[in-house]
Amino acid sequence: MESNKELLNLTGKAAIVTGGAKGIGSAIAYRLAEAGASVLIADIDEEAASKCAQDLNINGWKAISLKVDVSIEGDIDNMINTTKDQFGSVDILVNNAGIYPSKLIKDMSLDDFEKVIHTNLRSVFLSIKKTAEIMKNQGGGKIINVTSIDAIHPSMAGLAHYDASKHGEWGLTKNAALEYAEDKIWINAIAPGGIATPGVAAMSQGASAEQMTEQTDAFLGKIPMHRIGDADEIAKVALFLASDMSSYMTGEQLVVDGGVLLR
Ligand SMILES: NC(=O)c1ccc[n+]([C@@H]2O[C@H](COP(=O)([O-])OP(=O)(O)OC[C@H]3O[C@@H](n4cnc5c(N)ncnc54)[C@H](O)[C@@H]3O)[C@@H](O)[C@H]2O)c1
């Protein structure tokens, strides 16, 4: 039987983390690199991605960055080819990049709707389809999709496009897991609740101090643990799903929300 240390060792594995420059993605890139994986940080924010890769390199870990807009098919091709060229394989794919702009349906244009669907859902279909071919030829791999508690239950009005994308991503996760199990490609999802990230902080930009206190109180009141989560609390679960710790799991969604969905 392997030791805990051996099970969590990702030495020799090549990983892609989309949206890996900030927030949850950056925390996941850190944990995977620390476990020994070579990590490609794929992000639309080129400067932040490069800084993130440098921070990992300073620790002596292997990481490179690439400017990728996951809503563009050619960028996804480039992301996968670069990983294969630079690291020799693609063993772990983390589909994390996502946007959550708030707008009611009555104010939402078709462009607004499609931007969220293309970034959060179409991108996941494309990257699974293209990566799975490589993983199949290698004899297997791990795919982790960062969904949301909104993949299960809406958290607030104004996120119809987001909830459609995340419910879709969860359905896609299950069906892809079914299709690729015989190829030894394990495909699971993590559904975060409220996590402190730059994206969440940007949501309250423009709000007064009073409004922010009101919003925070209302938000914390919904969390049984009475605190917002840290990005590393998602990254630790991603490490579990990327490692042999989760060797008999596929098509599962792990909710990491401080108990929000219990209410
Ligand atoms: N933070 C939360 O509370 C929370 C809750 C549930 C689900 N999530 C999900 O977690 C994921 C990450 O969220 P976060 O809060 O860390 O976001 P964030 O905005 O803090 O970071 C997202 C990263 O993705 C990058 N990105 C955005 N659009 C991109 C694109 N088209 N192509 C490539 N990169 C792109 C950004 O530059 C950024 O580095 C998202 O899928 C989100 O839906 C977050």
The ligand as a Tripos MOL2 file, in Angstrom:
@<TRIPOS>MOLECULE
LIG
   44    48     1     0     0
SMALL
NO_CHARGES

@<TRIPOS>ATOM
      1 N1        -14.9900   33.0090   -5.6420 N.am      1 LIG1
      2 C1        -16.1330   32.4090   -5.4040 C.2       1 LIG1
      3 O1        -16.8320   32.7070   -4.4120 O.2       1 LIG1
      4 C2        -16.6340   31.3250   -6.3400 C.ar      1 LIG1
      5 C3        -17.7780   30.6200   -5.9620 C.ar      1 LIG1
      6 C4        -18.2410   29.6100   -6.8010 C.ar      1 LIG1
      7 C5        -17.5730   29.3010   -7.9820 C.ar      1 LIG1
      8 N2        -16.4590   30.0200   -8.3130 N.ar      1 LIG1
      9 C6        -15.8160   29.6700   -9.5750 C.3       1 LIG1
     10 O2        -14.4270   29.5700   -9.3840 O.3       1 LIG1
     11 C7        -13.7370   29.9410  -10.5680 C.3       1 LIG1
     12 C8        -12.6800   30.9940  -10.2330 C.3       1 LIG1
     13 O3        -13.3160   32.0880   -9.6140 O.3       1 LIG1
     14 P1        -12.5100   33.2290   -8.8320 P.3       1 LIG1
     15 O4        -13.4440   33.7720   -7.8120 O.co2     1 LIG1
     16 O5        -11.1800   32.7300   -8.4350 O.co2     1 LIG1
     17 O6        -12.3690   34.3220   -9.9920 O.3       1 LIG1
     18 P2        -11.3320   35.5530  -10.1480 P.3       1 LIG1
     19 O7        -12.0640   36.5310  -11.0010 O.co2     1 LIG1
     20 O8        -10.8090   35.9840   -8.8390 O.co2     1 LIG1
     21 O9        -10.1590   34.8790  -11.0020 O.3       1 LIG1
     22 C9        -10.4730   34.3300  -12.2570 C.3       1 LIG1
     23 C10        -9.2550   34.2120  -13.1320 C.3       1 LIG1
     24 O10        -9.7110   33.7840  -14.4250 O.3       1 LIG1
     25 C11        -9.1560   34.6340  -15.4320 C.3       1 LIG1
     26 N3        -10.0640   34.6900  -16.5920 N.ar      1 LIG1
     27 C12       -11.2380   35.3580  -16.7120 C.ar      1 LIG1
     28 N4        -11.7420   35.1880  -17.9400 N.ar      1 LIG1
     29 C13       -10.8760   34.3890  -18.6120 C.ar      1 LIG1
     30 C14       -10.8370   33.8670  -19.9340 C.ar      1 LIG1
     31 N5        -11.7950   34.1530  -20.8340 N.pl3     1 LIG1
     32 N6         -9.8030   33.0710  -20.2920 N.ar      1 LIG1
     33 C15        -8.8060   32.7930  -19.4010 C.ar      1 LIG1
     34 N7         -8.7780   33.2750  -18.1560 N.ar      1 LIG1
     35 C16        -9.8020   34.0540  -17.7540 C.ar      1 LIG1
     36 C17        -8.9750   35.9740  -14.7460 C.3       1 LIG1
     37 O11        -8.0030   36.7850  -15.3940 O.3       1 LIG1
     38 C18        -8.5370   35.5590  -13.3490 C.3       1 LIG1
     39 O12        -7.1350   35.3830  -13.2560 O.3       1 LIG1
     40 C19       -14.8020   30.4270  -11.5520 C.3       1 LIG1
     41 O13       -15.1300   29.3870  -12.4380 O.3       1 LIG1
     42 C20       -15.9900   30.7360  -10.6520 C.3       1 LIG1
     43 O14       -17.2190   30.6180  -11.3000 O.3       1 LIG1
     44 C21       -15.9840   31.0310   -7.5360 C.ar      1 LIG1
@<TRIPOS>BOND
     1     1     2 1
     2     2     3 2
     3     2     4 1
     4     4     5 ar
     5     4    44 ar
     6     5     6 ar
     7     6     7 ar
     8     7     8 ar
     9     8     9 1
    10     8    44 ar
    11     9    10 1
    12     9    42 1
    13    10    11 1
    14    11    12 1
    15    11    40 1
    16    12    13 1
    17    13    14 1
    18    14    15 2
    19    14    16 1
    20    14    17 1
    21    17    18 1
    22    18    19 2
    23    18    20 1
    24    18    21 1
    25    21    22 1
    26    22    23 1
    27    23    24 1
    28    23    38 1
    29    24    25 1
    30    25    26 1
    31    25    36 1
    32    26    27 ar
    33    26    35 ar
    34    27    28 ar
    35    28    29 ar
    36    29    30 ar
    37    29    35 ar
    38    30    31 1
    39    30    32 ar
    40    32    33 ar
    41    33    34 ar
    42    34    35 ar
    43    36    37 1
    44    36    38 1
    45    38    39 1
    46    40    41 1
    47    40    42 1
    48    42    43 1
@<TRIPOS>SUBSTRUCTURE
     1 LIG1         1 GROUP 0 **** ****
